[in-house]
Amino acid sequence: MTTLEIVLILVGSFFGGFVNAIAGGGGLVSLPVMLSVFPDAPLPSIFGTTKSAMVWGTAWAARSYAVHVSVSWRRLVPALVMAVSGGFIGAWLLTCFQSEWLRKVLPVLLGCVFLYTLASRQFGREHSPTYPQKYETLLAGVIAFFLGVYDGFFGPGTGSFFVFFFVRFLGHDFLHASAAAKALNVATNAAAICVFTWSGDIWWILVAPMAVVNIVGAGLGTAVAFRRGSGFVRNVFLAVIGALILKTGIDAYF
């Protein structure tokens, strides 16, 4: 690798942590950089290395959100278990099958998320949980499992999907949804990393420096999110989803 390529990787990891801490979708930044530097590398190596670095920033953001935002861990723990299970299954599937077909489906799904969020001006501005504890725990577990499978198998936009589903189906505001999303994203990433480690697909020499700058980016991102509130997080969420639609649409159809 050249010095320029190393710098690009570190900058991508920093901004990936920053964006991910606010609204999810940090892979929008870090994955394209990795793919451009290593265009011929196998996808499990790219995903495994990126996840192994990004998980540290996500964990830092999850800790920060837990300090500043009230999180019902009693409701979230079963979802964490389901997220880990889904992450294992998804990562294992990636080592067995190609995920290319998802490239064409993803822009359409993201488009639906974007239009729904844009049309609902009060969407995610107030925290008013929809269901009693038992039902919220069950639904959160279902969401966590399927997004865990998706994250292990493909990945882009997982954090943003977590935020959207927790706002749409559980009645959380964007700050509370982001807090839960960070914790669940750590779980899905950790499970996938275990699988990629076992299959020897992680480039550990890159993980440490990428993780350090990712944590710095995540720290700055959470500070901005807390200072500006749910309305700001919603706007960043829309910007991230819009950029994801553009990027994944170009990758899939052009």
N, C-alpha and C positions, 0 to 999 in steps of 0.2 A: 504493500500500500504506500501511496505517496503521502506527504504531509498534508496536502490539500484534502485528500480523501479522509484522513483521520479527523481533520478539522470539521469537515462536512458531517461526519458521523456524530461527533460530539455536539455540534450545533443542533442537529436534528433531534438528538436525545434531550437536549436542554429544552427546546421549544415543545417537544412532545410532552415532557413533564409539565410544562407551564399550561398548555392547552388542556391536557388531561385532567389536571387538578381543578380546573374551573368547570368544565362541561363534558368531560370525556372526549373520546376521539383522538387521543394523542398519537395513536398509530397512523393517523392521517399525515403526520409530520415525519415520524421516525421511520416507518416502513418504506415509504417511497425513497428516502435517502439511502437506506440500506440496499434496496433493490437497484438503485442507480449505480451505487459503488460496486455491488456484486451482482451484475445482471445474469450471470450464468450459474450462480450458486443455487443449490436445492432449496426449495421453500421451507422445509423443516428447519434447516440451519438458520435461515433468515429470521423466521418466526421465533425459534427457540432463543437465539441470541438477543433479539429485540425484547422479547417478553422477560428474559432474565435480567435485563437492565431496567426496563420500565416498571417492573413490579416493586422496585425499591422506592421510586418516586410516588407510585400509587399508594404504597403502605404509609409513606410519610404524609401524604394528603389525607388518607383515612384517619390517621392519628390526629391530625390537626382538626378535621371536621368533627371527630368525636369529642374533642375538647370544647369546641365552640357551638356545636349543634347537639341538641338532645336526641340521642339515638336509643331506641328500645332494643337492646341487645337480646332480650328474652325472645322477642319476635324474630330477630334477625339470625340467631344462631342456627336454627333448622335450615334456613335458606343458605347459609354459609356451607353447611354440610352438602346440600344439594348442588351448590355451585362447584364444589370440589369434585363431586361425582361426575357432573357433566363435563368439567374440564378434562378429567382423565379420559373419558370416553371420546370426546372430540379430538384430543391430541392423538390418541391411539388410532382413530379413524384416519387422521391426516397421514400417518405413517403407512397406511394401507391403501388409501384411495386418493385420487386427485380432487381438489376443491375448486377447479376452474369453473364449473357450472355456476357456482355462487356469484361469480363476477357479474353475470348478466342479471341475476335476481336482485342483488344488493342495491343498485341505484333506484330500482322501483320501490323497494321497501323504505329506503331513506326518503324518497320523494313523498310517500304517504305520511311519514313522520313529520316532515317539514311543513307540508300543507296543513296538517291538523293543528300543529303548534302555532303556526302563523294565523290561522283562522280563529283560534280561541285566544282572545287577548288576555283573559284572566287565567289562562292555563298555567298552573304551577306558581302562581303568585301568592296563594294562601295555603297554609298547611292545615288541612282538615281531613284526617284519615277516614276512608269510606267505610271500612268494615270493622267489626269487633276483632279482638286479638286473635281468636282461633282461626277465623277465616282469612285475616290478613297474613298470618303466618303460613297458612296453606298455600295461598296464592303467591306469596313471595317465594316460597320454595319451588313452585312450578316454574315461575319466571326465571329463577336462578339456575335451575337445572338446564332448561333449554338454551338459555344464553351461555351457560357454561360449555355445553356441547358446541355451540357456534364459535365461542372464543377459542376453544382448543383446536377446532377444525379449520377455522378461517380467520376470524378475529377483528377486522377493521370495524370500528364504530361500536364495539361491545359496551364500553362505558356509557356512550350516548344512548344506546338502546336500554340499558339499565335505568338511566335517568328518566327516559320517556315512559317506560312501562310503570315505574313507581309513581310518577306523577299522574299518568292517565288512569291506571287501574287501582291504585292504593290511595290516591288523594293527597299525596305529599306535595309540598312546595319544592322549588328547584334546589334549595339548599339542603333540605332533609333528604331529598332523592339523591343528590350528589354524595351526601355522607354515606348512605347505604350502598350506593353504586361503587364507591371507592373500596369499601370493605369486601364486597362481593367480587369485584374485579381482582383484588389481591388473591382471593381464594381460587378463582378460575385460572389465573396466571400461574399460581403456585402448583396447581395440579398438572397443568400442561408442561411446566418446566421439569417436573419430575419425570414425565414421559420422555421429553426431549433429552434429558440427561441420561436416562437409561439407554436410549437409542444412539447416544453419542453425537447429537446434532447441534450442540451449543459450542460456540467459539468463545471460551472463557477468557481469553486474552483481551477481548474487547469489552467484556461485561463490566469489569470494575470501573474503568474510566467513564463509560456510558452511564453507569448507575450513579456515580457521583454527580455529574452534571444534571442528570434527570431529577435527582433529589433537590438540587438547587432550584431548578425550574418549577418543580412542584411546590416548593416553599413559597416562591414568589406568586404562583398562581392562586394558592389558597388565601394568601394575604389579600390579594386583590378581590377575590370572591367575597370574603367576609366584610371587607370595607364597603363594597358596592351593593351587596344584597341579592335577593332572588331575581329581581327584575333584570339586573345586569347579567346574571348567570343565564337567564332565559335568552337574552340577546346573543350572548356568546354561543349558547347552544344552537341557536338558529344559524349563526355564521358557520359553526363547525359542520352542522348537517349539510348546509348549502355547499360548502367546500368538498365534503365527502361525496355528495351527489355528483359534482363536477368531475372529481378525480376518478371515482369508481366508474362513472359513465364513460369517460374517455378510455379507461383501461379495458372496459368490457366491449365497447362497440366501435372503437376507432383504431 
